[in-house]
Amino acid sequence: MIIKKIKPGFIIVILSLLTISAPARAELTIDITLWLDNATRIAVVPFEWRSPSRIPLKMTDVISADLKRSGQFAPMSEADMIELPHASSDVNYASWRNSKMKYLVIGKLHSLGRDAYRVQFQLLDVEKGSQVTGHSFQATSKQLRRLSHHISDLIFEAITGERGAFDTYLAYITVTKDRKGQKRYRLAISDSDGYNEQILFESSMPIVRPAWSPDGKKLAYVSYATGRPQIYVQNIFTRQTQRLTDFKGSNLSPSWSPDGRRMAMSLSKDGNAEIYIMDLSTRKLHRVTRSYGVDIEPAWFPDGRSLVFTSDRGGKPQIYRQSVDSRGGVGRAQRLTFDGVENLRASVSPDGKRITMVHNIGGQYRIAVLDLEADQLSILTEGRLDESPGFAPNGGMLIYATSAKGRGVLAAISSDGRASHKLRLQQGDVREPAWSPYKQD
């Protein structure tokens, strides 16, 4: 194994956006720590707003922040802009070429009255002096932030050819202390940029391992509210919650199958921690592993035909792959990792070609990615206790938990390790992140 460190015209669209009606809490703050040296230079010009009333949202700030956060773009600051055009006919392409801009985003925000707005934008290729794409949307004031993320996705895909992942959610666990010094655990979700935080569940007992359903509408998680770990499922919109498991021993590591019909988990109901698959319609269990070691942390490949999981059957925790069918495990498990003291907490990329994991090297727990085709392990981070990695739905970024100044924070890093940023709360710790799939409205 090798180890390295490391379209013309406007398209009219009426945007129907599903929102979550619950009070927002403290938001995550983003610190850009590293971005690509060759990031694409782009200017996102403030959209035209002619109404005498206050602008409901400066959408271009959200769009610029999204693009910068990806690490692939270097947005121009508004103070450095030589002009503020709102239509392609007003653009002096020669001036923007002299400013070394490769792309230009311009647009307009119009009030239609009664909390309705029309948003138009154009993405322009400065070198060619032509439009790459243009869209028009209608939305309410509450939908403008999400619409901004959607526009960021359109821009990202038009330029890179890859689908953006800005219009998505993050799930995570926050830990704070009350006035008596007692810990409070909260299961929370937010937009991918940390805004619009919503608390789904709160407890004085630990909450761990949030896992998204494939449709992005439910979260499975493990709660110790009864004194021992049990798996629950909660609808993030209706807040309806059901307890999925109540077996003796530990009930850990929920992981939805790609079709949403099954859930892999680790259960010790028969004495030893093993991997099981539950049919969610019948609640019938199928056992996947049978070993003398501890088998935990299953994660599905996108074809639904195999799992990766952590096992210490060889002495130290390592990552294994197991084929599965409707009856459980098929054949023998294949060991995937051999380098480092330990490898654990694996997650599979959306294309099934890579897995990310926590890699213990010299007592330092860092995030690594294993290219399954090349058998190449790349160590991406340099922290001492980095944990809980997972891919964005487009596979371009990873979210993970780490620490900064003695507090738990979240961090995101590009899958090649060349761009990163941190997300932190004003107080308390944040941990156990999970990046949602694409939203389905």
TAZIVEN-V444997 format. One record per residue. N is the residue number from 1. OMEGA is omega in radians with two decimals (none if undefined). D_LAST is the distance of its C-alpha to the last C-alpha in whole Angstrom. Layout:
n	omega	d_last
N	OMEGA	D_LAST
N	OMEGA	D_LAST
This chain:
n	omega	d_last
1	3.10	43
2	3.08	42
3	3.05	41
4	3.10	41
5	3.11	40
6	none	38
7	-2.88	25
8	3.06	27
9	3.09	26
10	3.02	23
11	-3.08	20
12	-3.12	18
13	2.99	14
14	-3.03	13
15	3.07	10
16	-3.02	8
17	3.12	7
18	-3.12	7
19	-3.13	10
20	-3.05	12
21	3.07	16
22	-3.09	18
23	3.12	21
24	3.10	21
25	3.11	24
26	-3.08	26
27	3.07	24
28	3.07	25
29	-3.07	27
30	3.03	27
31	3.07	30
32	-3.07	31
33	-3.08	33
34	3.03	33
35	-3.02	32
36	3.09	33
37	-3.11	37
38	-3.13	36
39	-3.11	32
40	-3.13	31
41	-3.08	33
42	3.08	30
43	3.09	30
44	-3.04	28
45	3.10	29
46	-3.11	28
47	3.08	27
48	3.10	29
49	-3.03	29
50	-3.12	31
51	3.09	31
52	3.12	34
53	-3.12	31
54	3.13	30
55	-3.06	27
56	3.12	24
57	3.03	23
58	-2.99	25
59	-3.10	22
60	3.04	24
61	3.12	25
62	-3.12	22
63	3.12	21
64	-3.14	25
65	3.09	24
66	-3.06	21
67	3.11	24
68	-3.11	27
69	3.13	25
70	-3.11	24
71	-3.08	28
72	-3.09	28
73	3.05	28
74	-3.11	31
75	3.10	30
76	3.08	33
77	-3.12	34
78	-3.12	34
79	-3.11	37
80	-3.08	38
81	-3.07	37
82	3.09	39
83	-3.11	38
84	-3.13	34
85	3.11	33
86	3.09	31
87	-3.08	31
88	3.14	32
89	-3.13	35
90	-3.02	36
91	3.00	36
92	-3.03	39
93	-3.12	38
94	3.14	42
95	3.14	41
96	3.06	38
97	3.11	40
98	3.09	42
99	3.10	40
100	3.08	39
101	3.09	35
102	-3.13	33
103	-3.13	30
104	3.07	30
105	3.11	27
106	3.14	27
107	-3.10	25
108	3.03	25
109	-3.10	24
110	3.01	25
111	3.09	25
112	-3.11	24
113	3.10	25
114	3.09	24
115	3.06	21
116	-3.09	20
117	2.99	20
118	-3.14	20
119	3.07	20
120	3.06	22
121	3.06	22
122	2.99	25
123	-3.05	25
124	3.03	29
125	-3.04	31
126	-3.10	34
127	-3.12	37
128	-3.10	36
129	-3.08	36
130	-3.14	33
131	3.06	29
132	3.11	26
133	3.09	23
134	-3.08	22
135	3.05	19
136	-3.09	19
137	2.97	16
138	-3.07	16
139	3.03	15
140	-3.14	16
141	3.14	18
142	-3.10	16
143	-3.02	13
144	3.13	16
145	3.11	16
146	3.08	13
147	3.08	13
148	3.10	16
149	3.13	15
150	3.09	13
151	3.08	16
152	3.10	18
153	-3.14	16
154	3.12	17
155	-3.12	21
156	-3.10	21
157	-3.13	20
158	-3.09	22
159	-3.03	25
160	-3.05	25
161	3.12	23
162	-3.13	21
163	3.08	17
164	-3.13	17
165	-3.14	15
166	-3.14	16
167	-3.11	12
168	3.12	12
169	2.86	14
170	2.95	17
171	-3.12	19
172	3.11	22
173	3.03	25
174	3.14	27
175	3.10	31
176	3.08	33
177	3.11	37
178	-3.08	38
179	3.13	41
180	3.13	43
181	3.13	41
182	-3.12	39
183	3.04	36
184	-3.13	33
185	-3.14	30
186	2.97	26
187	-3.03	23
188	2.97	21
189	3.07	17
190	2.95	17
191	-3.07	15
192	3.11	17
193	3.08	20
194	3.13	21
195	3.07	20
196	3.10	18
197	3.09	20
198	3.10	19
199	-3.12	21
200	-3.08	20
201	-3.11	23
202	-3.07	27
203	3.01	30
204	3.13	34
205	-3.05	33
206	3.01	32
207	-3.11	28
208	2.95	27
209	3.00	25
210	-3.12	22
211	-3.09	19
212	2.95	16
213	-3.08	14
214	3.13	13
215	3.08	9
216	-3.08	10
217	-3.10	10
218	3.02	14
219	2.90	17
220	3.12	20
221	3.11	23
222	3.10	27
223	3.07	29
224	-3.03	32
225	-3.14	32
226	-3.12	35
227	3.07	37
228	-3.02	36
229	3.08	33
230	-3.08	30
231	3.11	26
232	3.05	24
233	-3.14	20
234	3.01	18
235	-3.03	14
236	-3.13	13
237	-3.14	12
238	-3.08	15
239	3.09	17
240	-3.07	19
241	3.05	21
242	3.06	23
243	-3.05	26
244	-3.11	26
245	3.07	29
246	-3.14	32
247	3.07	35
248	-3.09	38
249	-3.08	38
250	3.06	35
251	-2.90	32
252	2.89	30
253	3.10	28
254	3.12	24
255	-3.11	22
256	2.99	20
257	-3.10	20
258	3.12	18
259	3.09	17
260	-3.07	17
261	-3.10	19
262	3.06	22
263	3.02	23
264	-3.11	26
265	3.06	28
266	-3.11	32
267	3.07	34
268	-3.07	38
269	3.13	38
270	3.05	41
271	-3.11	43
272	3.11	41
273	-3.13	38
274	3.10	36
275	3.08	33
276	2.99	31
277	3.11	28
278	2.95	27
279	-3.00	25
280	3.11	23
281	-3.10	23
282	-3.06	27
283	3.13	28
284	-3.13	30
285	3.01	31
286	-3.10	32
287	-3.09	35
288	-3.06	34
289	3.05	37
290	-3.11	40
291	3.09	42
292	3.14	45
293	3.07	43
294	-3.11	40
295	-3.06	36
296	2.95	33
297	3.09	30
298	3.04	28
299	-3.02	25
300	2.84	24
301	-3.03	25
302	3.10	22
303	3.11	23
304	-3.07	24
305	3.12	27
306	-3.14	29
307	2.81	29
308	3.11	30
309	3.11	32
310	3.10	35
311	3.05	38
312	-3.12	41
313	3.10	43
314	3.12	45
315	3.11	46
316	3.13	44
317	3.08	40
318	-3.09	38
319	3.12	35
320	3.07	36
321	-3.10	34
322	3.03	34
323	-3.12	33
324	2.96	31
325	-3.08	30
326	-3.11	30
327	3.14	33
328	-3.09	33
329	3.13	34
330	3.12	36
331	-3.11	39
332	3.09	40
333	3.13	38
334	3.10	38
335	-3.09	39
336	-3.04	37
337	-3.14	39
338	-3.09	42
339	-3.12	43
340	-3.14	43
341	-3.13	44
342	2.96	41
343	-3.03	37
344	3.07	34
345	-3.08	31
346	3.03	29
347	-3.03	26
348	3.11	25
349	-3.12	23
350	3.12	20
351	3.09	23
352	-3.06	25
353	-3.09	28
354	2.96	29
355	3.02	29
356	-3.04	29
357	2.95	31
358	-3.03	34
359	3.13	37
360	3.09	40
361	-3.13	43
362	-3.14	46
363	3.09	44
364	-3.11	42
365	-3.05	38
366	-3.13	36
367	-3.14	33
368	3.07	33
369	3.10	32
370	3.01	33
371	-3.01	33
372	-3.13	33
373	-3.11	35
374	-3.05	37
375	-3.09	38
376	3.14	38
377	3.12	37
378	3.09	36
379	-2.98	37
380	-2.99	34
381	-3.09	35
382	3.14	38
383	3.11	38
384	-3.10	40
385	3.07	37
386	-3.02	34
387	2.99	31
388	-3.13	28
389	3.07	27
390	-3.10	23
391	2.87	22
392	-3.07	19
393	3.07	16
394	3.10	18
395	-3.06	21
396	-3.11	23
397	3.03	23
398	3.00	24
399	3.12	24
400	3.12	27
401	3.12	29
402	3.13	32
403	3.09	35
404	3.13	36
405	3.06	39
406	-3.13	39
407	3.08	36
408	3.11	33
409	3.00	30
410	3.08	27
411	3.06	28
412	-3.13	26
413	3.09	28
414	-3.04	27
415	3.03	28
416	3.07	31
417	-3.01	32
418	3.14	33
419	-3.10	30
420	3.01	30
421	-3.14	29
422	3.08	29
423	-3.07	27
424	3.03	29
425	3.09	29
426	3.09	32
427	-3.13	33
428	-3.14	33
429	3.03	32
430	-3.00	28
431	3.05	28
432	-3.09	26
433	3.02	23
434	-3.13	20
435	-3.06	17
436	2.90	14
437	3.07	12
438	3.14	10
439	3.09	6
440	-3.11	4
441	none	0
